[in-house]
Amino acid sequence: MGEYVTLWVDSKMDHSVIIVGAGPAGMFAAYELSRADIDVLVIEKGKDVNDRKEFEIMSGIGGAGTFSDGTVNLRPDIGGDLTEYTKDEDRAWGLVDHIREVLKKHGMPEPMRENPEKEEKLKRRAASVGSRYLPIIQSHIGSDKAPDLIKSFKEGLEKDGVKFRVNTEIEDLIIEDNRCTGVVSKSGKKYYGQYILLAPGRVGIDWVQRLTERYDLKANFAPIDIGVRVEVPSIIMDPVIDVNRDPKFHLYSKSYDDFVRTFCTNHQGFVVKENYDGFIGVNGHSRTDIKTENTNFAFLVKLKLTEPLEDTTRYGRAIAQLATTLGGGKPIVQRIGDLRDGRRSTRTRLSRNSVQPTLEDITPGDISMALPQRVMNDILEGLDMLNEIIPGVNSSNTLLYAPEIKFYAKKLLVDDNLETSIPHLFAAGDGAGLSHDIVNASATGVLAGRGIRRCMDR
């Protein structure tokens, strides 16, 4: 499809602020700017929210979160640490409260902590095995309801004067007189703005990295999360889900002292395939209208590289491409029992397994042939520890899907306004390496929007 404008045409394309990306960071930045009656154009690579299909996970209005589980973790230290930008814990919590109120206006259910008393017991049980449980106030929107929230949010922004251009992939920056003055689309169209905000989301990681190589855009390599998606009978997870719908456990492996964590639990949900440029990965969804007998969660090992290869994105892509090759273009699934016995899983053994995969487009195989040995040791040791907190989670029938890799962009170096090393060029969200989840991405968008407003007032 070609480029087109939603309800608006302007032949000159001059704007006060241009935002690249319409995920949480871009939309919340637009919200902050629209409240000051500032002319804003949001340019999005993917489709409008009504036109997106469920397999178009990574791009489009709302970003990757539009078809996610829709669980909103209302803490400033999940998916990053907002105090890094606010310099103050109270301000960080204030940002979270602000985001909660905005999302509630557009349909997010009332957040809640399911059972504070049981939380304390779970914290003690986790501590007894050297793990840490993080209590979180959460709201579960649901993969089926999130698009409605995003649609409402976008319509509200349009009423406040924000303009959206979809199906438009940005290829390059316009740098004039040592500052950023605009962007160039893949078709060669130029869009000029007084201030530019990069908020391309996870799908824009490679693009942001190319920009750091092309321009004097200072950045540091971020760590990477490599692991699997674990699928168990929901009854195994019920006692923990009763405490918190998306429980967070942090632990360290015994052999390597590597940080391992649970992430994105989908109770009675589905494992899904994600298509990237050149490889595939897995993720999880849960719906409010359709339930399964299984629960899935990511189990991830955080790794940071030093010389001679600091590029964690290249490293992660190499692992993902190997897994994709071994799986014949499909995610690999393996029973823990087969993994421990040193054999691949087969269709026959899967058919007899008490846990049936919720993702059908898979290849039974051996994930240890794709993931590094260190990561495999961390995962198996971590699951042993987790089993002491959640009995049955490392049963022989538990399914492991690979690869689940969380790519984090090169972390752009920004000042207190979230302005980069190139004047008038700001950054926010996952694609810029400044956040790792919906709330933190939204918060960096708020901070960037407010930072631009301060610069305009100089």
Helices and strands as residue ranges (DSSP letters): E 4-5, E 14-20, H 24-34, E 40-43, G 63-67, E 71-73, H 83-86, H 89-105, H 116-128, E 132-134, E 138-140, H 146-159, E 163-166, E 170-176, E 179-185, E 190-198, G 202-204, H 205-214, E 219-220, E 224-233, H 234-241, E 248-252, E 259-266, E 270-275, E 280-285, E 294-303, H 312-326, E 332-335, H 336-340, H 347-352, E 363-364, G 367-369, H 373-389, E 399-406, E 411-412, E 425-427, G 430-432, H 438-456
